[in-house]
Amino acid sequence: MHFQADHAVGILFVAIGGIAVYLGFDYGFGDMSEMGPGALPVLLGTVLFLFGIALIVQTTLANAGSSGTSIMPREEVRPFLAVLAALLAFGLLIDHVGLLPSVLALIGIGWLADKRSRLKELPILVTAIVAIIIGIFYFGLGIPFHLVDWSV
């Protein structure tokens, strides 16, 4: 058996689904008439786990006898790392500096993922995304978080 890129995705699905099921049971599943807070993570984690198993089996059967492919081609490493760094920066900053600086970091770092991006487009994109996010989450849904919080 040759390791294919789809095998890696299947393994990732199995791992994330398994973790969701494991952690979801700690919240209490409830029963089918009154689902508890852990029902959604357990059900979605189970589906993701099963999709991962199916993907691994399908890839193994479909590619029997063929050569393996690279998990991540060289030209996709920079976009992968940029998106991962953007999400990590957002997650680490949101509680400490507020929504606006976190979104700015997310967009700015994520902007590095596309080598064809032009710097003059960035302010327009930032303005549009920040306006949409503030409109939906802060004013529309009334989610109580700080737009800017410099109390680090």
N, C-alpha and C positions, 0 to 999 in steps of 0.2 A: 504494500500500500504506500502510495506517495502522498505526502502531506500537501494539501491544496489550501489556497486562501480561504475557501469556504469552510474548511475544517476549523480554522481559527475562529471564524465568525460563529460557527455552531458551538464551539467550546465556550466562547464568550457568552452566548445566549444561555447555555446550560448553567454556567457559573452565576450569572446575574439572576436568572430565574430561581436557582436553588437558594441563593442568598435571600431573595425576596420571600420565598416560601418559609424559610427558616425564621427570618425576623418577623414575618407577618403573624405567625402562630403565637408570638409573645404578646400581641395586641388583643388576642381573643377573636376567634373566628365567628362565634355565635352559631346560629342554625339558619336554615334556608328561609324561615319566616321572619327572623329578626337577625340580620347579619350584623356582626360586630365590626369594629374598626380594622381588624386584620383580614377580613374577608377579601377585600379588593386586592391587597398585595399578594395574598395566597393564590387567588384565582388567576391573576395576571402573571404571577411568577410561574405557576404551573403551566400556563399556556406558553410562555416564553421558553421554559425548560423543554417542553415537548417539541416546540418548533426547532430548538437547537438539536435535539436528538434526531428529528426528521431530516434536518439539513446535513448533519454528519453522515447519516445512513445514505441519503440520496447522493451526496458528493462521492462517497466511497464507491457506491454501485455505478454511478455514471462515469467515473474516471478510472475504473479498474484497467490497469495496463498502460495508462498514459503517464507522461512525466509530470512532476509537480510544478507548480507555478510559484513565483515569488509571493510571499505574504503581502509585502508592501513594496511596490516598485520605487525606485530611487526618486523619481519625480514627485511622488506623493508623500515623502517624508516631511518636507517643510510644511505643507498644508496641515498634515496630521498634527505635528508638534505645535503649530500656531493655534489651531483650534483647541487643542488640549490645554495649552498655556492660557488662552483666553478664558476658558471655562474655569480653570483653577484660580486664576486671578479674580474673577467675578465672585466665586464662592468664598474666597478668603477675605475679600474686601467688603462685601455687602453688609456684614454686621458691624464693621469698624468705621467705615467712611460714608455709608449711606448708598442710596440707589443711584443717584446721578454719577458720582465718580466711578462706581462699580460698572455701570453700563458703558461709560466712556472707556474704561480699561478693556472691557469685553470687546467693544467694537474696534478700538485701536489695535489691540493685539491680534484679534481675528482678521483684521485688514491685511496683515502680513501673509495670510494664507494664499492669497491670489497674487501671482507674480505679474499679472496684467493690470492690477489696480493702479489708478492714478490718484495722487495725493489731493488734487483739487476736488475730487468727488467726495472725499472723506467728510468735510464739514456738512455737506448737504445730507449725507447718509446719517451722520450722528444726530443732526437736528431732527430729521424725520423720525428716527427710531426712538429718540428720547421723548418726543412729543407723543408718539403713539403709546409708549409704555406708561408714561405719566397719565395720559388720558384714560387708558384702560384700567390699570392697576391701582393708581392712587385716587383718581377722582371717580371713575366708573364703579369699581368694585369696593373702593374705600379700604383697601388693605393698609393697616397701620404700620408703616415703616417710614423711616426718616429719608427725605430726599437727599439731604446733606447732613452728615454727622461727623464732625471732626474731633470727637471726644475719645481719641485713641488712647 
